Amino acid sequence: MNSYSGSSAPKWFTIFAILALLWNLLGVMAFVMQATMSPEALAALPEAEQALYNNYPTWALVAFGVAVFGGALGSLLLALKKNVAGPVLLISLIGVLLQTGHSFFGAKAYEVYGPSSLIMPIMVVVIAIYLVMLAAKAKNNGWTN
């Protein structure tokens, strides 16, 4: 029987995992808001933004969902000190890269929102990469089981 309690992980690790969970739950909220946007809310947006939403492919919405729900689940698994957090966060990172790639190169959202719109997607990519690296470090250091 495995008696591992995960107590060898430093306190900052658990605090960071919980903060990562909160961050990813904000992403889940953004996903739900986008996926359930009413026609009235869409009509209230500027014309260029309406075009972005109307031309958003299903695969990019699925990638967005995988990114945020995977990130939330992976962060929860990190907080619970489970090794499976790593693969879940890697799948989330793939979703992040697909969705962000579509926004940058497919939809060219920066043409609608301007250069400042690059900040959040870059932060999301960096955080997703860091979470994958943190999960690997946690596994290598025996902080997870």
C-alpha positions as CSV (number, residue, x, y, z in Angstrom):
1,M,0.0,0.0,0.0
2,N,1.3,3.4,-0.9
3,S,1.5,5.7,2.2
4,Y,2.7,8.8,0.3
5,S,0.9,11.9,1.6
6,G,2.6,14.5,-0.6
7,S,3.9,16.3,2.5
8,S,7.4,16.5,1.1
9,A,6.3,19.2,-1.4
10,P,7.2,22.8,-0.4
11,K,4.4,25.0,0.8
12,W,4.9,27.4,-2.2
13,F,4.1,24.5,-4.5
14,T,0.6,24.0,-3.1
15,I,0.0,27.8,-3.0
16,F,1.1,28.1,-6.6
17,A,-1.1,25.2,-7.7
18,I,-4.1,26.8,-6.1
19,L,-3.4,30.1,-7.7
20,A,-3.0,28.3,-11.1
21,L,-6.4,26.6,-10.5
22,L,-8.0,30.0,-9.9
23,W,-6.3,31.4,-13.0
24,N,-7.6,28.5,-15.1
25,L,-11.1,28.9,-13.6
26,L,-11.1,32.5,-15.0
27,G,-10.3,30.9,-18.3
28,V,-13.3,28.5,-17.9
29,M,-15.5,31.5,-17.2
30,A,-14.2,33.2,-20.4
31,F,-14.9,30.1,-22.4
32,V,-18.4,29.7,-21.1
33,M,-19.1,33.4,-21.8
34,Q,-17.9,33.0,-25.4
35,A,-19.6,29.7,-26.0
36,T,-22.9,30.9,-24.7
37,M,-23.0,34.4,-26.0
38,S,-26.5,35.4,-26.9
39,P,-27.3,36.8,-30.3
40,E,-28.2,40.1,-28.6
41,A,-24.8,40.3,-26.9
42,L,-23.1,39.5,-30.2
43,A,-25.1,42.2,-32.0
44,A,-23.9,44.8,-29.3
45,L,-20.3,44.2,-30.3
46,P,-18.5,46.3,-32.9
47,E,-18.8,44.9,-36.4
48,A,-15.2,43.8,-36.6
49,E,-15.6,41.8,-33.3
50,Q,-18.9,40.3,-34.6
51,A,-17.0,39.0,-37.6
52,L,-14.4,37.4,-35.4
53,Y,-17.1,35.6,-33.4
54,N,-19.1,34.6,-36.4
55,N,-16.1,33.1,-38.2
56,Y,-14.7,31.3,-35.2
57,P,-14.3,27.6,-36.2
58,T,-15.6,24.9,-34.0
59,W,-12.2,23.3,-33.7
60,A,-10.8,26.5,-32.2
61,L,-13.6,26.6,-29.7
62,V,-12.9,23.0,-28.8
63,A,-9.2,23.8,-28.4
64,F,-10.2,26.7,-26.2
65,G,-12.3,24.3,-24.0
66,V,-9.5,21.7,-23.9
67,A,-7.1,24.5,-22.8
68,V,-9.1,25.9,-20.0
69,F,-10.8,22.8,-18.6
70,G,-7.6,20.9,-19.0
71,G,-5.7,23.7,-17.2
72,A,-8.2,23.8,-14.4
73,L,-8.2,20.0,-14.0
74,G,-4.4,19.8,-14.2
75,S,-4.0,22.6,-11.6
76,L,-6.4,20.8,-9.3
77,L,-4.4,17.6,-9.7
78,L,-1.2,19.5,-9.0
79,A,-2.8,20.9,-5.8
80,L,-3.7,17.3,-4.9
81,K,-0.1,16.3,-5.7
82,K,-1.0,13.7,-8.4
83,N,1.4,12.7,-11.1
84,V,-1.3,12.6,-13.7
85,A,-1.3,16.5,-13.6
86,G,1.6,16.5,-16.0
87,P,-0.1,14.8,-19.0
88,V,-3.3,16.7,-18.3
89,L,-1.4,20.0,-18.3
90,L,0.4,19.0,-21.5
91,I,-2.9,18.4,-23.3
92,S,-4.1,21.8,-22.0
93,L,-0.9,23.4,-23.4
94,I,-1.6,21.8,-26.8
95,G,-5.1,23.4,-26.6
96,V,-3.6,26.7,-25.7
97,L,-1.2,26.6,-28.6
98,L,-3.9,25.6,-31.1
99,Q,-6.4,28.3,-29.9
100,T,-3.7,31.0,-29.7
101,G,-2.3,30.1,-33.1
102,H,-5.7,30.5,-34.6
103,S,-6.2,33.9,-32.9
104,F,-2.8,35.1,-34.1
105,F,-2.5,33.6,-37.5
106,G,-6.0,32.5,-38.6
107,A,-8.4,35.1,-37.3
108,K,-5.7,37.8,-37.0
109,A,-7.5,39.1,-33.9
110,Y,-4.6,41.6,-33.3
111,E,-5.9,43.5,-36.4
112,V,-9.2,44.0,-34.6
113,Y,-8.0,44.5,-31.0
114,G,-4.6,46.1,-31.6
115,P,-1.1,45.3,-30.3
116,S,-2.1,45.3,-26.7
117,S,-4.2,42.2,-27.4
118,L,-1.0,40.2,-27.7
119,I,-0.2,40.5,-24.0
120,M,-2.9,38.1,-22.6
121,P,-2.4,35.3,-25.1
122,I,1.4,35.5,-24.6
123,M,0.9,35.3,-20.8
124,V,-1.5,32.3,-21.2
125,V,1.1,30.5,-23.3
126,V,3.9,31.2,-20.9
127,I,1.9,30.2,-17.8
128,A,0.7,27.0,-19.6
129,I,4.4,26.1,-20.4
130,Y,5.4,26.8,-16.9
131,L,2.7,24.6,-15.4
132,V,3.8,21.7,-17.6
133,M,7.4,22.3,-16.4
134,L,6.3,22.6,-12.8
135,A,4.4,19.3,-13.0
136,A,7.5,17.6,-14.4
137,K,9.6,19.1,-11.6
138,A,7.1,18.0,-9.0
139,K,7.2,14.4,-10.3
140,N,11.0,14.4,-10.5
141,N,11.3,15.7,-7.0
142,G,8.8,13.2,-5.6
143,W,6.3,15.9,-4.6
144,T,3.5,14.1,-6.5
145,N,2.4,10.5,-6.5
